[in-house]
């Protein structure tokens, strides 16, 4: 009799387990989780942690450096002879130049004529025609890496200098000529941005020294530190509110690359060249980590994390 009761309990327990599994399977199917996306995310996070315990430069990138901001010295530097594609890191030089020419409070009138010049397939801040402050335009260049914002700023500065009567293309060309002279005067001698203020030119290239110099210079501005350090950033304009997601995945808590010690900076992508400049802070010290021309998006994040794990 006892044996019969024990078997009966086992059968009931097994039936309940089957019902629970069946119910859970239906729930997973309806929610879409059956595609195992969540398992893929877990795998990516584990793989990222396990594969970043060695630093493989120059295998990971053409140029790479780790700079101690407080001590003003390099802890790692490789790629002296390389001139990687500049891509959206060009915006750092444009902002540096613009800060010498205009005030953050100046009002920029963005028109459709200049927006129409933005190269197809560009990363955008999705600006619409209307008024913005210079600071907001710069934030639009840094957070979502808006090429439209870069063109708007270049157009505004040139029009301020030349006055009315020129086409949008002529204003942009004038800006790039002036910017080229500025780069030479400021000692950014290994950077050539050619004819595009957003960095969309395949010919535009730069150097590790120039990128680090301009990045450190811009980090002296509080408004820049504020906007680059957030995963999501919003501004209020007469055209309404704009909310942008930062292109830096180190800031995204849902990304396998998330790192709470990363305080932002700038990414740049052109074809198969992936770059990133990272402001890293830990134990009250700050470091600038620069990875230029990695072979993949994942590669640039792994290279930086490897430097954090092995050097810092």
Secondary structure, 3 states (H helix, E strand, C coil): CHHHHHHHHHHHHHHHHHHHHHHHHHHHHHHCHHHCHHHHHHHHHHHHHHCCCCCCCCCCCCEEEEEECCCCEEEEEECCCCCCECHHHHHHHHHHHHHHHCCCCCEEEECHHHHCCCCCCCCCCCCCCEEEEHHHHHHHHHCCCCHHHHHHHHHHHHHHHHCCCCCHHHHHHHHHHHHHHHHHHCCCCCCECCCCCCCCCCCCECCHHHHHHHHHHHCCCHHHHHHHCCCEEEEEECCEEEEEECCCHHHCCCCCCCCCCEEEEEEEEECCEEEEEEEEEECCEEEEEEEEEECCHHHHHHHHHHHHHHCC
